[in-house]
Every structure is written in C-alpha cells, then in structure tokens.
C-alpha cells in the first residue's frame, strides 16, 4: 500500500473498504493509518470541507490508536465510510453511529 500525497476521502474509503472486505489485515490498516495520519504531518486536499477532514481524522485515529487485533468487527467499515462521506447535515449522526459501534465492541 503506497502513501498518498494527500488524504482524500476516496483514498481513505478505499483502504477502509479493503479492510472491511478482509483484503488487508488489522495490522496493515493500523500501519497504514499510523504512517499516513499522524496529526503533525497530516495533509488533506486543499479546499476539502473541514467536516470531511475531521471525519477522516476521527476514523484514522481509531485505526491508528486501537490495539491490534481490533476488538471491533470489520462491519464497522460501512459506518466509517458513511461517516467520511457524510454531508454537513448528517455529520453528527454518522459520527455518533460510528463511534458508538466502535465503543460497543471494545
């Protein structure tokens, strides 16, 4: 898995989808998140709405900071992708669904 120049919602969702379908392991997505989303080095696409960058940050922080093997199921990938693809109006609802599921399975 190569490192993107910028973190776009498409790139992040593709990685999460690969994990959700079992094509990459917990360790691989953890390592990818650790390499590609370190807050001091994070670069998002210029002009990306702040709420999309925030959603990416929240999701990748979960994958980066949760101990491998993950206590949550791969089905959480659908909630992560929905959260990242949220509109501003459904951001909070999708954030809460994602975090609640992650927390429930911890």
Secondary structure as UniProt FT lines:
FT   HELIX           9..20
FT   TURN            21..22
FT   HELIX           26..36
FT   TURN            39..41
FT   TURN            46..47
FT   HELIX           50..65
FT   TURN            74..75
FT   HELIX           76..84
FT   HELIX           88..90
FT   HELIX           91..104
//
